[in-house]
Amino acid sequence: MKSCRVLKSLDRQAEPLKPNNSRKRHRSSETTVTAVETMFDVAPENCAPQPKKPTRSRGYSEADDELQSILTPAKESIAEPCDDYLNLTKEKDMKHVVQYTFRNMMIGDLKPQPTSEPLPELNWADSRELWKGMVSKEMKYQCDNKYMIRHPDLQPKMRAILLDWLIEVCEVYALHRETFYLATDYIDRFLSRVEQIRKNQLQLVGITALFVAAKLEEIYPPKLADFAYVTDGACTEDDILKLELLMLNKLSWALSPVTVNSWLNVYLQTAHLSFMSNPESTFVFPQYPQHTFVHIAQLTDLCVLDMESLEFSSGVIAASALYHFSSCELATHVSGYEYKDLAKCIHWMAPFAVTVRDIGLQPVKQFNKVDDSDAHNIQTHANDVSALERVYERRQRHLTTCSSPTEIAGIITPPKSNQKPPVVESYQNRAGVNNC
């Protein structure tokens, strides 16, 4: 009973048990240890559970839940573990360790941030605070680009097919580009925070994300029955509503990221400041050519289908796409990034830009009940999964270099037809772009 008195008086301020005495008590009287176990429902914090004793199942589960919530390293323990609980097999130890999950708390610092603030002085807001808020929000809304390992039943190609289908849905219902990019962000961040999503549930995740995004972005969003209808019976209205609540909880109701589409609007608006009569008051309204925005958006639409796009921030993707359609000087000026911050994404995006050039740039599509001034903001299905496969084939053949296909869409504001220089001269004047 000496062992009983020692364990009964054990608390946080108590001194650690001596290993030698504890080992002797364990070897001498097994019945005494059994009696002690019945007196305590929860094992001491510093004592590891013994899996061979069925009477400790309750205490083991509670202690394990506490460790998983706190994740306190073993080196920080004050008292030494009791020898009564040290009889763990190696396999059980390994099984216990793999239950822990770790998150990289420095993920935001791994991605480059703009070094300058290109916004002009505004009379309706502080341009510096506005730019700072957009950059900080972009660092907040990030997801794990390796989340596919959490879902063994899913593959990156399934994500591409899902997003391609969502683009078609957006075009059918004349939804805005921002709605699609919001839904894409919800899908990626949701899959980063859950596990074991099966492939027959992926469509439900996608249509639920689009349902939430449409309610936030659209003035007249489609009804819930319309979203269930496009799934052809695969998802019911109740399924969408149930998953909507789960998705909002997993996203912590953080539903306002700065998407690629938002950054592209800001960059093009900044690039055309010299053409504005009053930049301070009219910066909030689009002042750039619609066809320019549609052409660059066609490239970004194809890029987001690839899982590797999650390695880059939204601002870097938009700036790199602008680089492929203009010049290095313009892309770095309007984005605030340096070329070294964009170089990796520019090289990664090169086969996408060449593929878009081969497919052909799409014109601005007009929609019924949509004003002509807002037509460029409506999501169109200009690319598909077959275009993404051509990108992969081009990578494998190593046909794409780091050179920028800047002749895809010409310069941002093309001159009049009688003022255009010869094609050869245009190449020579802009050859310095690749040396930036």
ZIWO-V315074 format. One record per residue. N is the residue number from 1. RES is the residue in one small letter. PHI is phi in degrees with one decimal (none if undefined). OMEGA is omega in radians with two decimals (999 if undefined). NEAR is the number of other ideal C-beta (glycine too) atoms within 8 Angstrom. Layout:
<<N/RES/PHI/OMEGA/NEAR> <N/RES/PHI/OMEGA/NEAR>>
This chain:
<<1/m/none/3.08/5> <2/k/-63.2/3.11/6> <3/s/-65.7/3.11/11> <4/c/-65.0/-3.13/11> <5/r/-66.1/-3.13/8> <6/v/-68.0/-3.13/9> <7/l/-70.4/-3.13/11> <8/k/-69.7/-3.14/8> <9/s/-89.7/-3.13/7> <10/l/-73.3/3.07/8> <11/d/-144.6/-3.08/5> <12/r/-68.4/3.14/5> <13/q/-88.5/-3.09/3> <14/a/-72.3/3.12/8> <15/e/-75.6/-3.14/4> <16/p/-64.6/3.11/8> <17/l/-69.3/3.12/12> <18/k/-76.5/-3.06/6> <19/p/-60.8/-3.06/8> <20/n/-64.8/-3.12/6> <21/n/-64.2/-3.13/8> <22/s/-64.0/3.13/12> <23/r/-64.8/3.13/9> <24/k/-65.3/-3.14/8> <25/r/-64.2/-3.13/13> <26/h/-66.8/-3.11/10> <27/r/-79.5/-3.01/5> <28/s/-81.4/-3.01/6> <29/s/-138.5/3.09/7> <30/e/-75.3/3.12/6> <31/t/-68.2/3.11/6> <32/t/-65.6/3.12/12> <33/v/-63.8/3.11/12> <34/t/-63.8/3.10/10> <35/a/-66.6/3.11/9> <36/v/-66.1/-3.10/13> <37/e/-64.1/3.13/10> <38/t/-71.4/3.14/7> <39/m/-82.4/-3.08/7> <40/f/-119.2/3.08/10> <41/d/-78.7/-3.10/4> <42/v/-118.5/3.12/8> <43/a/-70.1/3.09/11> <44/p/-57.4/-3.08/9> <45/e/-61.9/-3.05/7> <46/n/-91.6/-3.10/10> <47/c/-112.0/3.12/10> <48/a/-79.4/-3.10/7> <49/p/-74.4/3.12/12> <50/q/-104.3/-3.00/10> <51/p/-68.9/-3.07/9> <52/k/-76.7/-3.10/4> <53/k/-98.4/-3.12/8> <54/p/-66.2/-3.12/4> <55/t/-70.6/-3.11/7> <56/r/-99.5/-3.06/12> <57/s/-62.1/-3.13/7> <58/r/-68.7/3.12/8> <59/g/-63.7/-3.12/12> <60/y/-66.1/-3.11/11> <61/s/-66.4/3.13/8> <62/e/-67.5/3.12/9> <63/a/-65.0/3.14/12> <64/d/-66.4/3.09/11> <65/d/-63.6/3.13/8> <66/e/-66.7/3.13/9> <67/l/-67.2/-3.13/9> <68/q/-67.3/3.13/9> <69/s/-80.4/-3.11/6> <70/i/-96.6/-3.12/6> <71/l/53.9/3.12/7> <72/t/-81.3/3.12/7> <73/p/-61.9/-3.11/5> <74/a/-67.0/-3.10/5> <75/k/-69.1/-3.13/4> <76/e/-85.1/-3.14/6> <77/s/-65.8/-3.12/9> <78/i/-79.9/-3.11/6> <79/a/-99.9/3.10/9> <80/e/-74.4/-3.13/8> <81/p/-63.8/3.09/10> <82/c/-70.5/-3.14/12> <83/d/-69.4/3.10/10> <84/d/-65.4/-3.08/12> <85/y/-111.5/-3.08/12> <86/l/-90.4/-3.07/8> <87/n/-88.2/3.12/6> <88/l/-108.1/3.08/11> <89/t/-77.2/-3.12/6> <90/k/-67.9/3.14/6> <91/e/-66.2/3.13/6> <92/k/-67.6/3.10/9> <93/d/-61.8/-3.13/9> <94/m/-65.1/3.12/8> <95/k/-67.3/3.13/8> <96/h/-72.1/-3.07/8> <97/v/-72.8/-3.04/7> <98/v/-69.2/3.12/6> <99/q/-76.3/-3.10/7> <100/y/-82.0/3.05/7> <101/t/-122.0/-3.08/3> <102/f/-123.8/3.14/4> <103/r/-124.3/-3.14/4> <104/n/-76.4/-3.10/6> <105/m/-75.7/-3.10/4> <106/m/-103.9/-3.05/6> <107/i/-64.6/-3.12/9> <108/g/-68.6/-3.11/8> <109/d/-81.9/-3.10/5> <110/l/-79.8/-3.10/6> <111/k/-100.4/-3.09/11> <112/p/-67.5/3.10/8> <113/q/-124.4/3.13/6> <114/p/-61.0/-3.13/11> <115/t/-98.0/-3.14/6> <116/s/-137.7/-3.13/5> <117/e/-117.6/-3.03/9> <118/p/-83.2/-3.09/9> <119/l/-67.5/3.11/11> <120/p/-78.1/3.06/9> <121/e/-71.7/-3.07/5> <122/l/-115.6/3.12/11> <123/n/-90.7/-3.14/5> <124/w/-112.2/3.13/6> <125/a/-166.1/3.04/6> <126/d/-81.7/-3.05/6> <127/s/-61.5/-3.13/11> <128/r/-68.9/3.12/8> <129/e/-66.7/3.11/8> <130/l/-64.1/3.12/11> <131/w/-66.8/3.13/13> <132/k/-63.3/3.11/9> <133/g/-66.0/3.12/8> <134/m/-66.6/-3.13/11> <135/v/-68.3/-3.14/11> <136/s/-66.6/3.10/8> <137/k/-66.8/3.11/11> <138/e/-64.6/3.09/13> <139/m/-69.7/-3.13/11> <140/k/-77.0/-3.08/8> <141/y/-88.7/3.11/11> <142/q/-132.1/-3.14/9> <143/c/-130.8/-3.14/11> <144/d/-77.2/-3.13/6> <145/n/-76.5/3.11/8> <146/k/-113.8/-3.03/5> <147/y/-71.6/3.13/11> <148/m/-63.9/3.11/10> <149/i/-69.6/3.08/6> <150/r/-78.1/-3.07/9> <151/h/-127.9/-3.09/12> <152/p/-61.5/-3.09/5> <153/d/-84.5/-3.09/7> <154/l/-107.2/3.10/12> <155/q/-134.5/3.13/6> <156/p/-56.7/3.14/8> <157/k/-65.7/3.10/7> <158/m/-65.6/3.08/10> <159/r/-64.8/3.12/14> <160/a/-63.5/3.12/13> <161/i/-65.6/3.13/9> <162/l/-63.2/-3.13/13> <163/l/-66.0/3.10/13> <164/d/-63.6/3.09/13> <165/w/-68.3/3.11/10> <166/l/-65.2/3.08/14> <167/i/-63.5/3.09/14> <168/e/-63.4/3.12/9> <169/v/-63.3/3.13/12> <170/c/-62.3/-3.14/17> <171/e/-69.0/-3.12/12> <172/v/-64.1/-3.11/7> <173/y/-95.9/3.10/8> <174/a/55.0/3.10/10> <175/l/-86.4/-3.08/15> <176/h/-75.8/3.10/11> <177/r/-62.0/-3.14/11> <178/e/-61.3/3.11/11> <179/t/-62.9/3.12/15> <180/f/-64.7/-3.10/15> <181/y/-70.7/3.02/13> <182/l/-65.0/3.12/16> <183/a/-62.1/3.10/14> <184/t/-62.5/3.09/13> <185/d/-64.4/3.13/12> <186/y/-63.7/-3.13/14> <187/i/-63.3/-3.09/14> <188/d/-66.2/-3.13/11> <189/r/-70.8/3.09/12> <190/f/-67.1/3.12/13> <191/l/-67.2/3.08/14> <192/s/-76.6/-3.05/10> <193/r/-115.8/3.06/7> <194/v/-126.2/-3.12/9> <195/e/-136.7/3.00/5> <196/q/58.0/3.00/8> <197/i/-81.3/-3.13/11> <198/r/-85.4/-3.07/9> <199/k/-67.7/3.09/7> <200/n/-77.5/3.07/5> <201/q/-102.6/-3.05/8> <202/l/-68.0/3.11/13> <203/q/-64.6/3.09/12> <204/l/-64.4/3.09/13> <205/v/-63.2/-3.11/15> <206/g/-67.0/-3.10/14> <207/i/-71.4/3.07/16> <208/t/-68.5/3.10/13> <209/a/-63.2/3.10/15> <210/l/-67.6/3.10/16> <211/f/-63.5/3.11/12> <212/v/-67.0/-3.12/15> <213/a/-64.0/-3.13/13> <214/a/-66.5/3.12/13> <215/k/-67.3/3.14/8> <216/l/-85.8/-2.96/9> <217/e/-100.4/-3.02/11> <218/e/-84.4/3.05/11> <219/i/-73.1/3.08/3> <220/y/-122.4/-3.11/3> <221/p/-72.1/3.06/8> <222/p/-61.7/3.14/8> <223/k/-76.2/3.14/6> <224/l/-60.6/3.13/9> <225/a/-64.0/3.12/7> <226/d/-67.9/3.12/9> <227/f/-67.7/3.09/15> <228/a/-70.2/-3.11/12> <229/y/-67.3/-3.07/7> <230/v/-70.0/3.10/9> <231/t/-82.8/3.09/11> <232/d/59.0/3.08/5> <233/g/84.0/-3.14/4> <234/a/-72.6/-3.12/6> <235/c/-130.3/3.10/12> <236/t/-94.7/3.12/6> <237/e/-64.6/3.11/8> <238/d/-64.9/3.11/6> <239/d/-62.4/-3.13/9> <240/i/-66.2/-3.12/16> <241/l/-68.0/3.12/9> <242/k/-65.7/3.14/8> <243/l/-71.2/3.09/11> <244/e/-59.9/3.13/11> <245/l/-64.9/3.11/8> <246/l/-64.6/-3.13/8> <247/m/-65.5/3.13/14> <248/l/-63.3/3.10/10> <249/n/-68.1/3.13/8> <250/k/-67.8/3.11/10> <251/l/-83.9/-3.12/12> <252/s/56.7/3.12/5> <253/w/58.4/3.04/6> <254/a/-91.6/-2.94/8> <255/l/-122.4/-3.07/10> <256/s/-127.3/3.10/5> <257/p/-78.3/3.01/11> <258/v/-91.1/-3.01/10> <259/t/-84.2/3.06/12> <260/v/-60.8/3.13/12> <261/n/-63.5/3.13/11> <262/s/-66.1/3.12/12> <263/w/-63.9/-3.13/15> <264/l/-63.9/3.07/15> <265/n/-61.4/-3.13/10> <266/v/-65.7/-3.11/11> <267/y/-63.6/-3.13/14> <268/l/-67.9/3.09/15> <269/q/-65.2/3.12/12> <270/t/-67.9/-3.13/12> <271/a/-67.4/-3.09/13> <272/h/-108.6/3.12/12> <273/l/-61.9/-3.10/10> <274/s/-68.0/-3.13/4> <275/f/-96.1/-3.13/6> <276/m/-90.9/3.11/10> <277/s/-73.5/3.14/3> <278/n/-140.5/-3.07/6> <279/p/-60.7/-3.07/8> <280/e/-66.7/-3.05/10> <281/s/-98.8/-3.06/7> <282/t/-106.0/-3.12/10> <283/f/-66.9/-3.10/13> <284/v/-74.4/3.14/4> <285/f/-99.2/-3.14/5> <286/p/-61.5/-3.13/9> <287/q/-128.1/-3.10/9> <288/y/-118.1/3.12/11> <289/p/-64.4/-3.11/7> <290/q/-65.9/-3.09/10> <291/h/-65.3/3.10/9> <292/t/-65.5/3.12/12> <293/f/-63.8/-3.11/14> <294/v/-65.1/-3.13/14> <295/h/-66.7/3.12/13> <296/i/-68.5/3.11/14> <297/a/-64.9/3.07/12> <298/q/-62.6/3.10/13> <299/l/-70.6/-3.14/15> <300/t/-66.8/3.09/14> <301/d/-60.9/3.12/12> <302/l/-72.1/-3.10/15> <303/c/-68.2/-3.08/12> <304/v/-69.8/3.06/12> <305/l/-68.2/-3.12/13> <306/d/-83.9/-3.14/12> <307/m/-64.3/-3.10/9> <308/e/-70.3/3.11/7> <309/s/-65.1/3.13/10> <310/l/-70.5/3.10/8> <311/e/-73.9/-3.09/5> <312/f/-116.7/3.09/12> <313/s/-75.3/-3.10/10> <314/s/-64.6/3.13/13> <315/g/-65.1/3.12/13> <316/v/-68.5/3.13/14> <317/i/-64.0/3.14/17> <318/a/-65.4/3.13/14> <319/a/-67.4/3.11/17> <320/s/-67.9/3.08/14> <321/a/-64.6/3.09/16> <322/l/-66.2/3.08/17> <323/y/-60.0/-3.10/14> <324/h/-70.2/3.13/14> <325/f/-110.9/-3.10/13> <326/s/-140.6/-3.09/10> <327/s/-154.1/3.13/11> <328/c/-66.8/-3.10/11> <329/e/-62.1/-3.12/8> <330/l/-68.6/-3.11/12> <331/a/-63.3/-3.14/16> <332/t/-74.5/-3.11/14> <333/h/-70.4/-3.05/9> <334/v/-80.1/-3.11/14> <335/s/-98.8/-3.08/15> <336/g/82.7/3.11/10> <337/y/-85.2/2.95/14> <338/e/-92.6/-3.08/8> <339/y/-62.6/-3.14/9> <340/k/-64.6/3.09/5> <341/d/-76.3/-3.11/8> <342/l/-100.0/-2.98/16> <343/a/-59.5/-3.10/8> <344/k/-64.6/3.14/7> <345/c/-69.6/3.11/12> <346/i/-62.6/3.12/13> <347/h/-65.5/3.12/8> <348/w/-65.7/-3.08/8> <349/m/-83.1/-3.07/14> <350/a/-57.1/3.11/15> <351/p/-65.4/3.07/11> <352/f/-66.8/-3.13/12> <353/a/-65.4/3.12/14> <354/v/-66.6/3.11/11> <355/t/-65.0/3.10/13> <356/v/-63.3/3.09/14> <357/r/-63.4/3.13/10> <358/d/-68.6/3.13/7> <359/i/-68.6/-3.10/8> <360/g/110.8/-3.13/5> <361/l/-77.4/-3.08/10> <362/q/-88.3/3.08/9> <363/p/-77.9/3.09/6> <364/v/-72.3/-3.09/8> <365/k/-92.2/3.13/8> <366/q/-97.2/-3.12/6> <367/f/-124.7/3.05/8> <368/n/-69.2/3.13/4> <369/k/64.0/3.07/4> <370/v/-121.8/-3.14/10> <371/d/-63.9/-3.11/5> <372/d/-61.7/3.14/6> <373/s/-71.3/-3.14/5> <374/d/-111.1/-3.06/8> <375/a/-65.8/-3.11/13> <376/h/-70.7/3.13/11> <377/n/-86.8/3.12/7> <378/i/-83.4/-3.11/15> <379/q/-70.6/3.11/12> <380/t/-120.7/-3.11/9> <381/h/-95.7/-3.12/10> <382/a/-89.5/-3.14/7> <383/n/-120.3/3.06/13> <384/d/-147.6/-3.09/7> <385/v/-65.8/3.12/10> <386/s/-63.3/3.07/6> <387/a/-65.9/3.09/12> <388/l/-66.4/3.09/13> <389/e/-65.1/3.08/8> <390/r/-66.5/3.06/10> <391/v/-64.0/3.13/13> <392/y/-64.3/3.10/8> <393/e/-64.4/3.12/8> <394/r/-65.3/3.09/12> <395/r/-63.6/-3.10/9> <396/q/-64.9/-3.14/6> <397/r/-82.0/3.12/6> <398/h/57.5/-3.14/5> <399/l/-88.7/-3.07/5> <400/t/-105.1/3.06/8> <401/t/-104.5/-3.13/4> <402/c/-78.9/-3.13/7> <403/s/-65.1/-3.11/6> <404/s/-89.1/3.06/12> <405/p/-77.3/-3.02/10> <406/t/-72.2/-3.14/10> <407/e/-87.9/-3.11/6> <408/i/-62.4/-3.06/12> <409/a/-129.4/-3.13/7> <410/g/73.8/-3.12/5> <411/i/-76.8/-3.03/6> <412/i/-61.3/3.12/12> <413/t/-115.8/-3.06/7> <414/p/-68.0/3.09/6> <415/p/-74.1/3.12/5> <416/k/-68.5/-3.04/5> <417/s/-61.3/-3.12/4> <418/n/-80.5/3.14/4> <419/q/-109.9/-3.10/5> <420/k/-74.8/3.08/8> <421/p/-76.2/3.08/5> <422/p/-60.2/-3.08/5> <423/v/-63.9/-3.13/5> <424/v/-62.7/3.13/6> <425/e/-65.4/3.12/8> <426/s/-64.1/3.09/11> <427/y/-63.0/-3.10/9> <428/q/-68.2/-3.13/7> <429/n/-67.5/-3.06/7> <430/r/-106.4/3.14/9> <431/a/-69.1/3.14/8> <432/g/-72.8/3.14/6> <433/v/-63.7/-3.09/11> <434/n/-72.4/3.12/9> <435/n/-94.2/-3.09/5> <436/c/-69.1/999/9>>
